Amino acid sequence: MREVWGWDFGDLSTVTVHVRRLRGKVEDDPARPRLIQTVWGVGYRFGTTPRQEAV
């Protein structure tokens, strides 16, 4: 975190907690996230959900 922010940003679990809270707000099933995905060893990425087109 120091390399990103230039100062101690707190505990690394701070990011994990914020991501969990975001998932609780935006995911249909936070236990199986589709919008905010974890990339182990790298970080997080925003996924997409295919939209259904009106017929």
C-alpha distance matrix in Angstrom:
0.0 3.8 5.4 5.2 6.0 7.6 7.4 6.6 6.1 8.2 8.9 7.7 11.2 10.6 10.0 13.0 15.0 14.7 15.6 18.5 19.7 19.7 21.6 24.0 24.9 25.2 26.2 29.9 28.9 25.3 26.1 26.8 24.4 25.6 23.6 20.0 19.9 17.6 17.4 17.0 14.7 13.4 12.3 14.7 17.5 20.2 23.5 26.9 30.0 33.3 35.4 39.0 41.4 44.4 47.6
3.8 0.0 3.8 5.4 5.3 4.8 4.8 5.3 6.8 9.4 11.0 10.8 14.3 13.5 13.4 16.5 18.4 18.0 19.2 22.0 23.1 23.1 25.2 27.5 28.2 28.6 29.8 33.5 32.6 29.0 29.8 30.5 28.1 29.2 27.1 23.6 23.5 21.3 20.8 20.3 17.7 16.4 15.8 18.2 20.8 23.5 26.9 30.2 33.4 36.6 38.7 42.3 44.6 47.5 50.8
5.4 3.8 0.0 3.8 5.9 5.6 7.7 9.1 10.1 12.9 14.0 13.0 16.5 15.9 14.9 17.9 20.2 19.5 20.0 23.2 24.5 24.0 25.8 28.5 29.1 29.0 30.1 33.8 33.1 29.7 30.5 30.7 28.1 28.7 26.6 23.3 23.0 20.9 19.8 19.6 16.9 15.1 15.0 17.5 19.7 22.4 25.8 29.1 32.4 35.4 37.6 41.3 43.4 46.5 49.6
5.2 5.4 3.8 0.0 3.8 5.9 8.2 9.6 9.2 12.5 13.8 12.5 15.6 14.3 12.8 16.1 18.2 16.9 17.4 20.9 21.8 20.9 23.0 25.8 25.9 25.8 27.1 30.9 30.5 27.2 28.4 28.5 25.6 26.1 23.7 20.5 20.7 19.0 18.4 18.9 16.6 14.3 13.4 15.2 17.1 19.5 23.0 26.1 29.5 32.5 34.5 38.2 40.2 43.2 46.4
6.0 5.3 5.9 3.8 0.0 3.8 5.5 7.5 7.1 10.8 13.0 12.7 15.6 13.6 13.0 16.6 17.9 16.5 17.8 21.1 21.4 20.9 23.5 25.8 25.8 26.1 27.8 31.6 31.4 28.0 29.4 29.9 27.0 27.7 25.1 21.9 22.6 21.2 21.1 21.5 19.6 17.4 15.9 17.4 19.4 21.3 25.0 27.9 31.1 34.2 35.9 39.6 41.6 44.4 47.8
7.6 4.8 5.6 5.9 3.8 0.0 3.8 7.1 8.5 12.0 14.5 14.7 17.9 16.3 16.1 19.6 21.0 19.9 21.3 24.5 24.9 24.6 27.1 29.4 29.5 29.9 31.6 35.3 35.0 31.5 32.7 33.4 30.6 31.3 28.8 25.5 26.0 24.3 23.9 24.0 21.6 19.7 18.8 20.7 22.7 24.9 28.5 31.5 34.8 37.9 39.6 43.3 45.3 48.1 51.5
7.4 4.8 7.7 8.2 5.5 3.8 0.0 3.8 6.0 9.1 12.0 13.1 16.1 14.5 15.2 18.6 19.5 18.9 20.8 23.6 23.9 24.1 26.8 28.7 29.0 29.8 31.5 35.2 34.6 31.0 32.1 33.2 30.6 31.8 29.5 26.0 26.6 24.6 24.7 24.4 22.1 20.7 19.5 21.4 23.9 26.1 29.7 32.7 35.8 39.1 40.8 44.5 46.6 49.3 52.7
6.6 5.3 9.1 9.6 7.5 7.1 3.8 0.0 3.8 5.7 8.5 10.1 13.1 11.8 13.1 16.2 17.0 17.0 19.1 21.4 22.0 22.7 25.1 26.8 27.5 28.7 30.1 33.6 32.7 29.0 29.9 31.2 29.0 30.6 28.5 24.9 25.3 23.1 23.4 22.7 20.7 19.8 18.4 20.5 23.4 25.6 29.1 32.3 35.1 38.6 40.4 44.0 46.4 49.1 52.4
6.1 6.8 10.1 9.2 7.1 8.5 6.0 3.8 0.0 3.8 6.8 8.2 10.6 8.6 9.8 13.1 13.7 13.3 15.6 18.0 18.3 19.0 21.6 23.2 23.8 25.0 26.5 30.1 29.3 25.6 26.7 28.1 25.8 27.4 25.3 21.8 22.4 20.6 21.3 21.0 19.4 18.3 16.3 17.9 20.7 22.7 26.2 29.3 32.0 35.5 37.2 40.7 43.1 45.7 49.1
8.2 9.4 12.9 12.5 10.8 12.0 9.1 5.7 3.8 0.0 3.8 6.6 8.4 6.9 9.5 12.0 12.1 12.8 15.3 16.9 17.4 18.9 21.1 22.3 23.5 25.0 26.2 29.6 28.4 24.7 25.5 27.3 25.4 27.5 25.7 22.1 22.6 20.5 21.5 20.8 19.4 19.0 17.0 18.6 21.8 23.8 27.0 30.2 32.6 36.2 38.0 41.4 44.1 46.6 49.9
8.9 11.0 14.0 13.8 13.0 14.5 12.0 8.5 6.8 3.8 0.0 3.8 5.3 5.6 8.2 9.7 10.3 11.9 13.9 15.1 16.3 18.0 19.7 20.9 22.6 24.1 24.8 28.0 26.4 22.6 23.0 24.9 23.3 25.7 24.4 20.7 20.7 18.2 19.4 18.1 17.0 17.1 15.3 17.1 20.6 22.8 25.7 29.0 31.3 35.0 37.0 40.3 43.1 45.7 48.9
7.7 10.8 13.0 12.5 12.7 14.7 13.1 10.1 8.2 6.6 3.8 0.0 3.8 5.3 6.1 7.3 9.3 10.8 11.8 13.3 15.2 16.4 17.7 19.5 21.3 22.2 22.6 25.9 24.2 20.4 20.6 22.1 20.5 22.7 21.5 17.7 17.4 14.7 15.6 14.4 13.3 13.4 11.6 13.6 17.2 19.7 22.5 26.0 28.3 32.0 34.2 37.5 40.4 43.1 46.3
11.2 14.3 16.5 15.6 15.6 17.9 16.1 13.1 10.6 8.4 5.3 3.8 0.0 3.8 5.4 4.9 6.1 8.6 9.8 10.4 12.3 14.2 15.2 16.5 18.7 20.0 20.2 23.2 21.4 17.6 17.7 19.6 18.3 21.0 20.0 16.4 16.3 13.9 15.6 14.4 14.3 14.7 12.3 13.6 17.1 19.2 21.7 25.0 27.0 30.7 32.8 35.9 39.0 41.5 44.6
10.6 13.5 15.9 14.3 13.6 16.3 14.5 11.8 8.6 6.9 5.6 5.3 3.8 0.0 3.8 5.5 5.2 6.4 8.7 10.0 10.8 12.5 14.4 15.6 17.1 18.6 19.5 22.8 21.5 17.7 18.6 20.5 18.7 21.1 19.5 16.0 16.7 15.0 17.0 16.6 16.5 16.0 13.1 13.8 17.0 18.5 21.4 24.5 26.5 30.3 32.0 35.2 38.1 40.5 43.8
10.0 13.4 14.9 12.8 13.0 16.1 15.2 13.1 9.8 9.5 8.2 6.1 5.4 3.8 0.0 3.8 5.5 5.2 6.2 8.6 10.0 10.6 12.2 14.3 15.6 16.4 17.2 20.7 19.6 15.9 17.0 18.3 16.0 18.0 16.3 12.7 13.4 11.8 13.7 13.9 14.0 13.0 9.8 10.1 13.2 14.9 17.8 21.0 23.2 26.9 28.8 32.1 34.9 37.5 40.8
13.0 16.5 17.9 16.1 16.6 19.6 18.6 16.2 13.1 12.0 9.7 7.3 4.9 5.5 3.8 0.0 3.8 5.5 5.2 6.1 8.7 9.9 10.5 12.3 14.5 15.4 15.4 18.6 16.9 13.2 13.7 15.3 13.6 16.2 15.1 11.6 11.8 10.0 12.4 12.3 13.2 12.9 9.8 9.8 13.1 14.7 17.1 20.2 22.1 25.8 27.9 31.0 34.0 36.6 39.7
15.0 18.4 20.2 18.2 17.9 21.0 19.5 17.0 13.7 12.1 10.3 9.3 6.1 5.2 5.5 3.8 0.0 3.8 5.5 5.1 6.3 8.7 9.9 10.7 12.7 14.5 15.0 18.0 16.6 12.8 13.8 16.1 14.6 17.4 16.2 13.0 14.1 13.0 15.9 15.9 17.0 16.7 13.4 12.9 15.7 16.6 18.9 21.6 23.1 26.9 28.5 31.5 34.5 36.8 40.0
14.7 18.0 19.5 16.9 16.5 19.9 18.9 17.0 13.3 12.8 11.9 10.8 8.6 6.4 5.2 5.5 3.8 0.0 3.8 5.4 5.1 6.2 8.6 9.8 10.8 12.4 13.6 17.0 16.4 12.8 14.8 16.5 14.2 16.4 14.4 11.4 13.3 13.0 15.9 16.7 17.8 16.7 13.0 11.8 14.0 14.4 17.1 19.6 21.3 25.0 26.4 29.5 32.4 34.6 37.9
15.6 19.2 20.0 17.4 17.8 21.3 20.8 19.1 15.6 15.3 13.9 11.8 9.8 8.7 6.2 5.2 5.5 3.8 0.0 3.8 5.4 5.0 6.1 8.6 9.9 10.4 11.0 14.5 13.8 10.2 12.1 13.2 10.7 12.7 11.0 7.8 9.5 9.5 12.7 13.9 15.6 14.3 10.6 8.8 10.8 11.2 13.6 16.3 18.0 21.7 23.4 26.5 29.5 31.9 35.1
18.5 22.0 23.2 20.9 21.1 24.5 23.6 21.4 18.0 16.9 15.1 13.3 10.4 10.0 8.6 6.1 5.1 5.4 3.8 0.0 3.8 5.5 5.1 6.3 8.9 10.1 10.0 12.9 11.5 7.8 9.4 11.5 9.8 12.8 11.9 9.3 10.7 10.7 14.3 15.1 17.2 16.7 13.2 11.5 13.5 13.6 15.2 17.6 18.6 22.4 23.9 26.7 29.9 32.1 35.2
19.7 23.1 24.5 21.8 21.4 24.9 23.9 22.0 18.3 17.4 16.3 15.2 12.3 10.8 10.0 8.7 6.3 5.1 5.4 3.8 0.0 3.8 5.4 5.0 6.5 8.9 10.0 12.9 12.4 9.2 11.7 13.8 12.0 14.5 13.0 11.0 13.4 14.0 17.5 18.6 20.6 19.6 16.0 14.0 15.5 14.9 16.7 18.6 19.4 23.1 24.1 26.8 29.8 31.7 35.0
19.7 23.1 24.0 20.9 20.9 24.6 24.1 22.7 19.0 18.9 18.0 16.4 14.2 12.5 10.6 9.9 8.7 6.2 5.0 5.5 3.8 0.0 3.8 5.3 5.2 6.2 8.1 11.5 11.8 9.0 12.1 13.2 10.6 12.2 10.0 8.4 11.4 12.8 16.2 18.1 20.1 18.6 14.8 12.2 12.9 11.7 13.6 15.3 16.3 20.0 20.9 23.8 26.7 28.7 32.1
21.6 25.2 25.8 23.0 23.5 27.1 26.8 25.1 21.6 21.1 19.7 17.7 15.2 14.4 12.2 10.5 9.9 8.6 6.1 5.1 5.4 3.8 0.0 3.8 5.3 5.2 5.1 8.5 8.3 5.4 8.6 9.5 7.0 9.2 7.9 6.8 9.4 11.2 14.8 16.7 19.3 18.2 14.7 11.8 12.3 11.0 12.0 13.6 14.1 17.8 19.1 21.8 24.9 27.1 30.2
24.0 27.5 28.5 25.8 25.8 29.4 28.7 26.8 23.2 22.3 20.9 19.5 16.5 15.6 14.3 12.3 10.7 9.8 8.6 6.3 5.0 5.3 3.8 0.0 3.8 5.9 6.0 8.1 7.9 5.5 8.9 10.8 9.4 11.9 11.1 10.5 12.9 14.5 18.3 19.8 22.4 21.6 18.1 15.4 16.1 14.7 15.4 16.5 16.4 19.9 20.7 23.0 26.2 27.9 31.0
24.9 28.2 29.1 25.9 25.8 29.5 29.0 27.5 23.8 23.5 22.6 21.3 18.7 17.1 15.6 14.5 12.7 10.8 9.9 8.9 6.5 5.2 5.3 3.8 0.0 3.8 6.1 8.4 9.8 8.4 12.1 13.3 11.2 12.7 11.0 11.0 14.2 16.4 19.9 22.0 24.4 23.0 19.4 16.4 16.4 14.4 15.3 15.8 15.7 19.0 19.2 21.6 24.5 25.9 29.3
25.2 28.6 29.0 25.8 26.1 29.9 29.8 28.7 25.0 25.0 24.1 22.2 20.0 18.6 16.4 15.4 14.5 12.4 10.4 10.1 8.9 6.2 5.2 5.9 3.8 0.0 3.8 6.7 8.8 8.1 11.8 11.8 9.2 9.7 7.7 8.7 12.1 14.9 18.3 20.8 23.4 21.7 18.3 14.9 14.1 11.6 12.0 12.1 11.9 15.3 15.6 18.2 21.0 22.8 26.1
26.2 29.8 30.1 27.1 27.8 31.6 31.5 30.1 26.5 26.2 24.8 22.6 20.2 19.5 17.2 15.4 15.0 13.6 11.0 10.0 10.0 8.1 5.1 6.0 6.1 3.8 0.0 3.8 5.3 5.2 8.7 8.3 6.2 7.1 6.6 8.1 10.6 13.4 16.9 19.2 22.2 21.1 17.9 14.5 13.9 11.6 11.1 11.3 10.6 14.0 14.8 17.2 20.5 22.4 25.4
29.9 33.5 33.8 30.9 31.6 35.3 35.2 33.6 30.1 29.6 28.0 25.9 23.2 22.8 20.7 18.6 18.0 17.0 14.5 12.9 12.9 11.5 8.5 8.1 8.4 6.7 3.8 0.0 3.8 6.3 9.0 8.5 7.9 8.6 9.3 11.4 13.3 16.2 19.5 21.7 25.0 24.1 21.2 17.9 17.0 14.7 13.4 12.9 11.1 13.9 14.4 16.0 19.4 21.0 23.7
28.9 32.6 33.1 30.5 31.4 35.0 34.6 32.7 29.3 28.4 26.4 24.2 21.4 21.5 19.6 16.9 16.6 16.4 13.8 11.5 12.4 11.8 8.3 7.9 9.8 8.8 5.3 3.8 0.0 3.8 5.4 5.5 6.3 8.4 10.1 11.3 12.3 14.5 18.0 19.6 23.0 22.7 19.9 17.1 16.9 15.3 14.0 14.3 12.8 15.8 17.0 18.6 22.2 24.0 26.5
25.3 29.0 29.7 27.2 28.0 31.5 31.0 29.0 25.6 24.7 22.6 20.4 17.6 17.7 15.9 13.2 12.8 12.8 10.2 7.8 9.2 9.0 5.4 5.5 8.4 8.1 5.2 6.3 3.8 0.0 3.8 5.3 5.2 8.4 9.4 9.2 10.3 12.0 15.6 17.1 20.3 19.9 17.0 14.3 14.8 13.8 13.4 14.6 14.1 17.5 19.0 21.1 24.6 26.6 29.4
26.1 29.8 30.5 28.4 29.4 32.7 32.1 29.9 26.7 25.5 23.0 20.6 17.7 18.6 17.0 13.7 13.8 14.8 12.1 9.4 11.7 12.1 8.6 8.9 12.1 11.8 8.7 9.0 5.4 3.8 0.0 3.8 6.0 9.6 11.6 11.1 10.9 11.7 15.1 15.9 19.3 19.6 17.2 15.1 16.0 15.6 14.8 16.4 15.8 19.1 21.0 22.9 26.6 28.7 31.1
26.8 30.5 30.7 28.5 29.9 33.4 33.2 31.2 28.1 27.3 24.9 22.1 19.6 20.5 18.3 15.3 16.1 16.5 13.2 11.5 13.8 13.2 9.5 10.8 13.3 11.8 8.3 8.5 5.5 5.3 3.8 0.0 3.8 6.6 9.5 9.7 9.0 10.6 13.6 15.0 18.6 18.7 16.5 14.1 14.2 13.6 12.1 13.5 12.8 15.8 18.1 20.0 23.7 26.1 28.3
24.4 28.1 28.1 25.6 27.0 30.6 30.6 29.0 25.8 25.4 23.3 20.5 18.3 18.7 16.0 13.6 14.6 14.2 10.7 9.8 12.0 10.6 7.0 9.4 11.2 9.2 6.2 7.9 6.3 5.2 6.0 3.8 0.0 3.8 5.9 6.0 6.1 8.6 11.8 13.9 17.3 16.7 14.1 11.2 10.9 10.0 8.9 10.5 10.5 14.0 16.3 18.8 22.3 24.8 27.5
25.6 29.2 28.7 26.1 27.7 31.3 31.8 30.6 27.4 27.5 25.7 22.7 21.0 21.1 18.0 16.2 17.4 16.4 12.7 12.8 14.5 12.2 9.2 11.9 12.7 9.7 7.1 8.6 8.4 8.4 9.6 6.6 3.8 0.0 3.8 5.9 6.2 9.6 12.1 14.9 18.2 17.0 14.8 11.4 9.9 8.2 5.9 6.9 6.9 10.4 13.0 15.7 19.0 21.9 24.5
23.6 27.1 26.6 23.7 25.1 28.8 29.5 28.5 25.3 25.7 24.4 21.5 20.0 19.5 16.3 15.1 16.2 14.4 11.0 11.9 13.0 10.0 7.9 11.1 11.0 7.7 6.6 9.3 10.1 9.4 11.6 9.5 5.9 3.8 0.0 3.8 6.1 9.8 12.4 15.6 18.4 16.5 13.8 10.1 8.2 5.5 4.5 5.7 7.0 10.8 12.8 16.0 19.0 21.8 24.8
20.0 23.6 23.3 20.5 21.9 25.5 26.0 24.9 21.8 22.1 20.7 17.7 16.4 16.0 12.7 11.6 13.0 11.4 7.8 9.3 11.0 8.4 6.8 10.5 11.0 8.7 8.1 11.4 11.3 9.2 11.1 9.7 6.0 5.9 3.8 0.0 3.8 6.8 9.7 12.7 15.2 13.4 10.4 6.7 5.9 4.8 5.9 8.7 10.6 14.3 16.5 19.8 22.7 25.6 28.6
19.9 23.5 23.0 20.7 22.6 26.0 26.6 25.3 22.4 22.6 20.7 17.4 16.3 16.7 13.4 11.8 14.1 13.3 9.5 10.7 13.4 11.4 9.4 12.9 14.2 12.1 10.6 13.3 12.3 10.3 10.9 9.0 6.1 6.2 6.1 3.8 0.0 3.8 6.4 9.4 12.4 11.0 8.6 5.6 5.3 6.1 6.3 9.7 11.7 15.1 18.0 21.1 24.1 27.2 29.9
17.6 21.3 20.9 19.0 21.2 24.3 24.6 23.1 20.6 20.5 18.2 14.7 13.9 15.0 11.8 10.0 13.0 13.0 9.5 10.7 14.0 12.8 11.2 14.5 16.4 14.9 13.4 16.2 14.5 12.0 11.7 10.6 8.6 9.6 9.8 6.8 3.8 0.0 3.8 5.9 8.9 8.2 6.1 4.6 6.5 8.9 9.8 13.3 15.4 18.7 21.7 24.8 27.8 31.0 33.6
17.4 20.8 19.8 18.4 21.1 23.9 24.7 23.4 21.3 21.5 19.4 15.6 15.6 17.0 13.7 12.4 15.9 15.9 12.7 14.3 17.5 16.2 14.8 18.3 19.9 18.3 16.9 19.5 18.0 15.6 15.1 13.6 11.8 12.1 12.4 9.7 6.4 3.8 0.0 3.8 6.3 5.4 5.2 5.4 7.0 10.2 10.9 14.6 17.1 20.0 23.2 26.3 29.2 32.5 35.0
17.0 20.3 19.6 18.9 21.5 24.0 24.4 22.7 21.0 20.8 18.1 14.4 14.4 16.6 13.9 12.3 15.9 16.7 13.9 15.1 18.6 18.1 16.7 19.8 22.0 20.8 19.2 21.7 19.6 17.1 15.9 15.0 13.9 14.9 15.6 12.7 9.4 5.9 3.8 0.0 3.8 5.5 6.3 8.1 10.5 13.8 14.6 18.2 20.4 23.4 26.6 29.6 32.6 35.9 38.3
14.7 17.7 16.9 16.6 19.6 21.6 22.1 20.7 19.4 19.4 17.0 13.3 14.3 16.5 14.0 13.2 17.0 17.8 15.6 17.2 20.6 20.1 19.3 22.4 24.4 23.4 22.2 25.0 23.0 20.3 19.3 18.6 17.3 18.2 18.4 15.2 12.4 8.9 6.3 3.8 0.0 3.8 6.3 9.4 12.1 15.7 17.1 20.8 23.4 26.3 29.5 32.6 35.5 38.9 41.3
13.4 16.4 15.1 14.3 17.4 19.7 20.7 19.8 18.3 19.0 17.1 13.4 14.7 16.0 13.0 12.9 16.7 16.7 14.3 16.7 19.6 18.6 18.2 21.6 23.0 21.7 21.1 24.1 22.7 19.9 19.6 18.7 16.7 17.0 16.5 13.4 11.0 8.2 5.4 5.5 3.8 0.0 3.8 7.0 9.3 13.0 14.8 18.5 21.5 24.4 27.4 30.8 33.4 36.8 39.4
12.3 15.8 15.0 13.4 15.9 18.8 19.5 18.4 16.3 17.0 15.3 11.6 12.3 13.1 9.8 9.8 13.4 13.0 10.6 13.2 16.0 14.8 14.7 18.1 19.4 18.3 17.9 21.2 19.9 17.0 17.2 16.5 14.1 14.8 13.8 10.4 8.6 6.1 5.2 6.3 6.3 3.8 0.0 3.8 7.0 10.6 12.9 16.6 19.5 22.7 25.5 28.9 31.6 34.8 37.6
14.7 18.2 17.5 15.2 17.4 20.7 21.4 20.5 17.9 18.6 17.1 13.6 13.6 13.8 10.1 9.8 12.9 11.8 8.8 11.5 14.0 12.2 11.8 15.4 16.4 14.9 14.5 17.9 17.1 14.3 15.1 14.1 11.2 11.4 10.1 6.7 5.6 4.6 5.4 8.1 9.4 7.0 3.8 0.0 3.8 6.9 9.4 13.1 16.0 19.2 21.9 25.3 28.0 31.2 34.1
17.5 20.8 19.7 17.1 19.4 22.7 23.9 23.4 20.7 21.8 20.6 17.2 17.1 17.0 13.2 13.1 15.7 14.0 10.8 13.5 15.5 12.9 12.3 16.1 16.4 14.1 13.9 17.0 16.9 14.8 16.0 14.2 10.9 9.9 8.2 5.9 5.3 6.5 7.0 10.5 12.1 9.3 7.0 3.8 0.0 3.8 6.2 9.8 13.1 16.1 18.7 22.3 24.8 28.0 30.9
20.2 23.5 22.4 19.5 21.3 24.9 26.1 25.6 22.7 23.8 22.8 19.7 19.2 18.5 14.9 14.7 16.6 14.4 11.2 13.6 14.9 11.7 11.0 14.7 14.4 11.6 11.6 14.7 15.3 13.8 15.6 13.6 10.0 8.2 5.5 4.8 6.1 8.9 10.2 13.8 15.7 13.0 10.6 6.9 3.8 0.0 3.8 6.7 10.0 13.1 15.4 19.0 21.5 24.6 27.6
23.5 26.9 25.8 23.0 25.0 28.5 29.7 29.1 26.2 27.0 25.7 22.5 21.7 21.4 17.8 17.1 18.9 17.1 13.6 15.2 16.7 13.6 12.0 15.4 15.3 12.0 11.1 13.4 14.0 13.4 14.8 12.1 8.9 5.9 4.5 5.9 6.3 9.8 10.9 14.6 17.1 14.8 12.9 9.4 6.2 3.8 0.0 3.8 6.9 9.9 12.7 16.1 18.7 22.0 24.8
26.9 30.2 29.1 26.1 27.9 31.5 32.7 32.3 29.3 30.2 29.0 26.0 25.0 24.5 21.0 20.2 21.6 19.6 16.3 17.6 18.6 15.3 13.6 16.5 15.8 12.1 11.3 12.9 14.3 14.6 16.4 13.5 10.5 6.9 5.7 8.7 9.7 13.3 14.6 18.2 20.8 18.5 16.6 13.1 9.8 6.7 3.8 0.0 3.7 6.4 9.0 12.5 15.0 18.3 21.1
30.0 33.4 32.4 29.5 31.1 34.8 35.8 35.1 32.0 32.6 31.3 28.3 27.0 26.5 23.2 22.1 23.1 21.3 18.0 18.6 19.4 16.3 14.1 16.4 15.7 11.9 10.6 11.1 12.8 14.1 15.8 12.8 10.5 6.9 7.0 10.6 11.7 15.4 17.1 20.4 23.4 21.5 19.5 16.0 13.1 10.0 6.9 3.7 0.0 3.8 6.3 9.4 12.4 15.5 18.2
33.3 36.6 35.4 32.5 34.2 37.9 39.1 38.6 35.5 36.2 35.0 32.0 30.7 30.3 26.9 25.8 26.9 25.0 21.7 22.4 23.1 20.0 17.8 19.9 19.0 15.3 14.0 13.9 15.8 17.5 19.1 15.8 14.0 10.4 10.8 14.3 15.1 18.7 20.0 23.4 26.3 24.4 22.7 19.2 16.1 13.1 9.9 6.4 3.8 0.0 3.8 6.5 9.3 12.7 15.1
35.4 38.7 37.6 34.5 35.9 39.6 40.8 40.4 37.2 38.0 37.0 34.2 32.8 32.0 28.8 27.9 28.5 26.4 23.4 23.9 24.1 20.9 19.1 20.7 19.2 15.6 14.8 14.4 17.0 19.0 21.0 18.1 16.3 13.0 12.8 16.5 18.0 21.7 23.2 26.6 29.5 27.4 25.5 21.9 18.7 15.4 12.7 9.0 6.3 3.8 0.0 3.8 6.2 9.4 12.2
39.0 42.3 41.3 38.2 39.6 43.3 44.5 44.0 40.7 41.4 40.3 37.5 35.9 35.2 32.1 31.0 31.5 29.5 26.5 26.7 26.8 23.8 21.8 23.0 21.6 18.2 17.2 16.0 18.6 21.1 22.9 20.0 18.8 15.7 16.0 19.8 21.1 24.8 26.3 29.6 32.6 30.8 28.9 25.3 22.3 19.0 16.1 12.5 9.4 6.5 3.8 0.0 3.8 6.5 8.9
41.4 44.6 43.4 40.2 41.6 45.3 46.6 46.4 43.1 44.1 43.1 40.4 39.0 38.1 34.9 34.0 34.5 32.4 29.5 29.9 29.8 26.7 24.9 26.2 24.5 21.0 20.5 19.4 22.2 24.6 26.6 23.7 22.3 19.0 19.0 22.7 24.1 27.8 29.2 32.6 35.5 33.4 31.6 28.0 24.8 21.5 18.7 15.0 12.4 9.3 6.2 3.8 0.0 3.8 6.3
44.4 47.5 46.5 43.2 44.4 48.1 49.3 49.1 45.7 46.6 45.7 43.1 41.5 40.5 37.5 36.6 36.8 34.6 31.9 32.1 31.7 28.7 27.1 27.9 25.9 22.8 22.4 21.0 24.0 26.6 28.7 26.1 24.8 21.9 21.8 25.6 27.2 31.0 32.5 35.9 38.9 36.8 34.8 31.2 28.0 24.6 22.0 18.3 15.5 12.7 9.4 6.5 3.8 0.0 3.8
47.6 50.8 49.6 46.4 47.8 51.5 52.7 52.4 49.1 49.9 48.9 46.3 44.6 43.8 40.8 39.7 40.0 37.9 35.1 35.2 35.0 32.1 30.2 31.0 29.3 26.1 25.4 23.7 26.5 29.4 31.1 28.3 27.5 24.5 24.8 28.6 29.9 33.6 35.0 38.3 41.3 39.4 37.6 34.1 30.9 27.6 24.8 21.1 18.2 15.1 12.2 8.9 6.3 3.8 0.0
